[in-house]
Every structure is written in C-alpha cells, then in structure tokens.
Amino acid sequence: MSFRRVWRRPRASDQILEILHLRQRLVRQRTQVYNRLQSLAHNAGLPKGRMKTAAFQAVIKSVEMNEAGELGRMHLFELLGKLSQQIAALEEWLKKKAVANTPVQLLLTQKGVGYLTALTTVHTLGDVRRFTRIAKQVASFAGLDPLEKSSAGKTRFGRISKAGSPLLRYQLGQAAQIASRSDARLKSFHKRLVKKKPKAVAKTKVVLEQLPLNATARKLLVKLSIMLRDSITADEFDRRGRTVGNARSPQGR
C-alpha cells in the first residue's frame, strides 16, 4: 500500500516565518507601550492624539507630570525606541528576502498586498500545486473556511474555522481592508456582502461585521494562490477572468 507523500515546509521558509512571527510580537509590545503612553497623557490632562506621530510624542515629553509619571514616561520612551529599532532591523532583513523572491514579487502586483503579506503567503502555503481544488483547499488550509451549522434541513455558515496560520489570516485581513478600497473587483464583492449583512443585535454585531472582511480575505487568498500556481501577475489574472470567464483555470486547459 502506498501513501501520499506529506508536504514539509522548507527550512528556509521556516526561518522567514520565524522572523515574521518575531516582528509581530515586537509590534504588539510596541502597541502596548503606545497605549501606556496614551494613558499617561490622559492622566496629565492632554487630549487623545496620534501616538505614532513625532509631534504628539514631543507634547507628551514636554508636559509636566508628577515624579512617578516622569519616571514611567522616561522608561516607556526608552523602551519604545529600542522596540522601534528592533522592528526596523527585522523589516530591513525581510525586505531583502522579498526582493530576492520571484513569487513574492508576483504577489506584490496585487493592490493592497505588501511585502509582509506576500512573504507570509508564499512561505506559509509553499507549493500551491499540491492543492487539487485550490479555492476550497487553500481557504481551509489558512483557516478561512466558514463553519457549517445545519439543522432542520437548513444549511448555515458562520464563523471561520481558524484552523490554519493566525499570522497568515492577520496579514490577509490587513491586505483585504486595503484591497477592498483599491481593487475594483474586490471592492464590488465586499460592498455586495456588506449590503446583504442583516442588522445585528448588540452581542452579535462584531461577528456579523467581520463576515464580509473574512470573505474578502478568502477571495483575495484564492486569487493570490492562483497567481502563484500559474506564475502570473494580478493584471494577468484579471484579464484572464474577463476573457475566459473563469480565472481559476489557465487558458487553453
């Protein structure tokens, strides 16, 4: 009896994903520092401002605080500087990896997709040719497939399974927000879903508002996967969809 060979991610991809995860953890720590500084500013009587801007940070540094506030402010700004330097160093390394990677450069032709999303997609999915039903299997692999809840002969789909990489889903979610504003087809798709969304009660409002974004991220992922499989740009994918009527299948097949 023969068994299908199990796909294993290359070591080089594991290393890049490790740096991507490290960057995300550092970014979260920096966000916590921003929130702590915002709290200090609020306690000092300052209005809410954009913490990432140098102008607002200068205002926080100049405002008078009590002894404990001054001590906390000093250490928080020192920590903020160190975290920013570490994140910048990781991003410089990741950008070099993105420039040297042809599949990543292909994905960068899609509006809304930056080098972080492209790197995460390429090195998480690996060889997409192993997926025989790319639309369904890739979404399931990433944990973006909706869970089915059926009862009394009715089929309903709710939250996504979240069975795959959290980093990939996060990056796709960020990219989908931008793509839904700049990519004509994804923008139209997202708007249709938003209009279909039922009015939500308080406890389910957040879940229902997330559904269109998850669906847009899933559609974006399928598009990126086909671009990788067929080694085509985003423009070529869109042209194929207009001329053939089905961008999922290469021309001539």
C-alpha positions as CSV (number, residue, x, y, z in Angstrom):
1,M,0.0,0.0,0.0
2,S,1.4,3.4,-0.9
3,F,0.7,6.6,0.9
4,R,0.6,10.2,-0.4
5,R,3.8,12.0,0.5
6,V,3.4,14.5,3.3
7,W,4.4,18.0,2.3
8,R,7.0,19.5,4.6
9,R,7.8,23.2,4.6
10,P,11.4,24.0,3.5
11,R,13.8,25.1,6.3
12,A,14.3,28.5,4.6
13,S,10.6,29.2,4.8
14,D,10.5,28.2,8.4
15,Q,13.3,30.7,9.1
16,I,11.4,33.6,7.4
17,L,8.2,32.7,9.1
18,E,10.0,32.7,12.4
19,I,11.2,36.3,11.8
20,L,7.7,37.3,10.7
21,H,6.3,36.0,14.0
22,L,9.0,37.7,16.0
23,R,8.3,41.0,14.2
24,Q,4.6,40.7,15.0
25,R,5.3,40.0,18.7
26,L,7.5,43.1,18.9
27,V,4.9,45.2,17.1
28,R,2.3,44.1,19.8
29,Q,4.7,45.0,22.5
30,R,5.2,48.4,20.9
31,T,1.4,48.9,20.7
32,Q,1.2,48.2,24.4
33,V,3.9,50.9,25.1
34,Y,1.9,53.3,22.9
35,N,-1.2,52.6,25.0
36,R,0.7,53.1,28.3
37,L,2.0,56.5,27.0
38,Q,-1.6,57.4,25.9
39,S,-2.8,56.7,29.4
40,L,0.0,58.9,30.9
41,A,-1.0,61.7,28.5
42,H,-4.7,61.3,29.5
43,N,-3.8,61.5,33.2
44,A,-1.7,64.6,32.5
45,G,-4.8,66.3,31.0
46,L,-3.8,66.0,27.4
47,P,-6.4,65.3,24.7
48,K,-6.3,62.0,22.8
49,G,-3.8,62.2,19.9
50,R,-1.9,60.0,17.4
51,M,0.8,58.3,19.4
52,K,2.8,57.3,16.4
53,T,3.5,60.9,15.3
54,A,6.6,62.7,16.5
55,A,4.6,65.9,17.2
56,F,2.3,64.2,19.8
57,Q,5.2,62.4,21.4
58,A,7.0,65.7,21.7
59,V,4.0,67.1,23.5
60,I,4.0,64.2,26.0
61,K,7.7,64.7,26.7
62,S,7.2,68.4,27.4
63,V,4.1,68.2,29.7
64,E,4.6,68.4,33.4
65,M,4.0,65.2,35.4
66,N,4.5,64.0,39.0
67,E,7.6,62.1,40.0
68,A,6.1,58.7,39.2
69,G,4.7,59.9,35.9
70,E,8.1,61.3,34.8
71,L,9.9,58.1,35.7
72,G,7.3,56.0,33.8
73,R,7.4,58.3,30.8
74,M,11.3,58.1,30.6
75,H,11.3,54.3,30.7
76,L,8.4,53.9,28.3
77,F,10.1,56.2,25.7
78,E,13.4,54.3,26.1
79,L,11.5,51.0,25.6
80,L,9.7,52.5,22.6
81,G,13.0,53.5,21.0
82,K,14.5,50.0,21.4
83,L,11.4,48.2,20.1
84,S,11.3,50.5,17.0
85,Q,15.0,49.8,16.3
86,Q,14.5,46.1,16.6
87,I,11.4,46.1,14.4
88,A,13.2,48.3,11.8
89,A,16.1,45.8,11.7
90,L,13.8,42.8,11.2
91,E,11.9,44.7,8.5
92,E,15.1,45.5,6.6
93,W,16.0,41.8,6.6
94,L,12.6,40.8,5.4
95,K,12.6,43.4,2.6
96,K,15.8,41.9,1.3
97,K,14.2,38.4,1.3
98,A,11.2,39.8,-0.5
99,V,13.3,41.5,-3.3
100,A,15.1,38.2,-3.9
101,N,11.9,36.1,-4.2
102,T,10.2,35.9,-7.6
103,P,6.8,34.6,-6.3
104,V,6.7,37.4,-3.7
105,Q,7.3,39.9,-6.4
106,L,4.4,38.4,-8.3
107,L,2.0,38.9,-5.4
108,L,3.2,42.5,-4.9
109,T,1.4,43.3,-8.2
110,Q,-1.9,42.9,-6.4
111,K,-3.2,46.1,-4.9
112,G,-3.3,46.1,-1.1
113,V,-0.7,43.4,-0.8
114,G,2.6,44.5,0.8
115,Y,5.9,42.6,1.2
116,L,4.8,41.3,4.7
117,T,1.6,39.8,3.3
118,A,3.4,38.4,0.3
119,L,6.2,36.8,2.3
120,T,3.7,35.3,4.7
121,T,1.5,33.9,1.9
122,V,4.4,32.4,-0.1
123,H,6.2,30.8,2.8
124,T,3.1,29.5,4.6
125,L,1.4,28.0,1.5
126,G,4.5,26.6,0.0
127,D,3.9,24.8,-3.4
128,V,0.3,25.5,-4.2
129,R,0.3,23.0,-7.0
130,R,-0.4,20.3,-4.4
131,F,-3.9,21.7,-3.9
132,T,-6.2,20.0,-6.4
133,R,-9.2,22.1,-5.5
134,I,-7.4,25.4,-4.9
135,A,-10.4,27.6,-3.9
136,K,-11.7,25.2,-1.2
137,Q,-8.4,23.6,0.0
138,V,-6.4,26.8,0.3
139,A,-9.1,28.5,2.3
140,S,-9.3,25.5,4.6
141,F,-5.5,25.4,4.9
142,A,-5.5,29.0,6.0
143,G,-8.5,28.6,8.4
144,L,-10.6,31.0,6.4
145,D,-13.3,28.4,5.5
146,P,-16.7,29.2,7.2
147,L,-18.0,26.6,9.7
148,E,-21.3,24.9,8.7
149,K,-24.2,24.9,11.1
150,S,-27.0,22.8,9.7
151,S,-30.3,21.9,11.4
152,A,-33.8,21.1,10.3
153,G,-32.8,20.8,6.7
154,K,-31.2,24.3,6.6
155,T,-27.6,24.9,6.0
156,R,-25.9,28.0,7.5
157,F,-22.4,29.2,7.5
158,G,-21.0,31.2,10.4
159,R,-17.5,32.0,11.8
160,I,-14.4,30.8,10.1
161,S,-12.6,27.7,11.3
162,K,-9.3,29.4,12.3
163,A,-7.6,26.1,11.7
164,G,-4.6,27.5,9.9
165,S,-1.9,30.1,10.5
166,P,-3.0,33.0,12.6
167,L,-0.2,35.1,11.1
168,L,-1.5,34.4,7.5
169,R,-5.1,35.3,8.5
170,Y,-4.0,38.5,10.1
171,Q,-1.9,39.7,7.2
172,L,-4.7,38.7,4.7
173,G,-7.2,40.7,6.8
174,Q,-5.0,43.8,6.7
175,A,-4.5,43.4,3.0
176,A,-8.2,42.8,2.4
177,Q,-9.1,46.1,4.1
178,I,-6.9,48.0,1.6
179,A,-7.7,45.8,-1.4
180,S,-11.4,46.3,-0.8
181,R,-10.9,50.0,-1.4
182,S,-8.4,49.9,-4.2
183,D,-9.1,46.7,-6.2
184,A,-12.3,47.2,-8.3
185,R,-13.5,43.6,-8.2
186,L,-12.8,43.0,-4.5
187,K,-14.4,46.4,-3.7
188,S,-17.5,45.4,-5.6
189,F,-17.5,42.0,-3.9
190,H,-17.1,43.5,-0.4
191,K,-19.9,46.0,-1.0
192,R,-22.3,43.3,-2.0
193,L,-21.6,41.3,1.2
194,V,-22.0,44.4,3.4
195,K,-25.4,45.1,1.8
196,K,-26.5,41.5,2.4
197,K,-25.5,41.6,6.1
198,P,-28.5,41.6,8.4
199,K,-29.0,44.2,11.1
200,A,-27.3,42.8,14.1
201,V,-28.2,42.8,17.8
202,A,-25.6,44.0,20.2
203,K,-23.9,40.7,21.1
204,T,-23.6,39.5,17.5
205,K,-22.7,42.8,15.8
206,V,-19.0,42.4,15.9
207,V,-19.2,38.8,14.4
208,L,-21.5,39.9,11.6
209,E,-19.4,42.9,10.7
210,Q,-16.3,40.6,10.5
211,L,-18.0,38.2,8.0
212,P,-17.6,40.4,4.9
213,L,-14.0,41.1,5.7
214,N,-13.3,37.3,6.2
215,A,-15.0,36.6,2.9
216,T,-12.9,39.3,1.1
217,A,-9.7,37.9,2.7
218,R,-10.7,34.4,1.5
219,K,-11.3,35.6,-2.1
220,L,-8.0,37.5,-2.0
221,L,-6.2,34.4,-0.8
222,V,-7.6,32.3,-3.7
223,K,-6.5,35.0,-6.2
224,L,-3.0,35.1,-4.7
225,S,-2.8,31.3,-4.8
226,I,-3.8,31.1,-8.4
227,M,-1.2,33.8,-9.2
228,L,1.4,31.6,-7.5
229,R,0.3,28.4,-9.2
230,D,0.3,29.9,-12.7
231,S,3.1,32.4,-12.2
232,I,1.0,35.4,-13.4
233,T,0.6,38.9,-12.2
234,A,-2.6,40.4,-10.8
235,D,-3.3,42.2,-14.1
236,E,-3.0,38.9,-16.0
237,F,-5.4,37.2,-13.5
238,D,-8.0,40.0,-14.1
239,R,-7.5,39.8,-17.9
240,R,-8.0,36.0,-17.8
241,G,-11.2,36.4,-15.8
242,R,-12.6,38.9,-18.4
243,T,-11.7,36.9,-21.5
244,V,-12.2,33.4,-20.4
245,G,-14.8,34.0,-17.8
246,N,-13.1,31.7,-15.3
247,A,-9.7,33.0,-13.9
248,R,-9.3,29.8,-11.8
249,S,-8.4,27.8,-14.9
250,P,-5.4,28.6,-17.1
251,Q,-6.2,29.5,-20.7
252,G,-6.1,26.5,-23.0
253,R,-6.9,23.9,-20.4
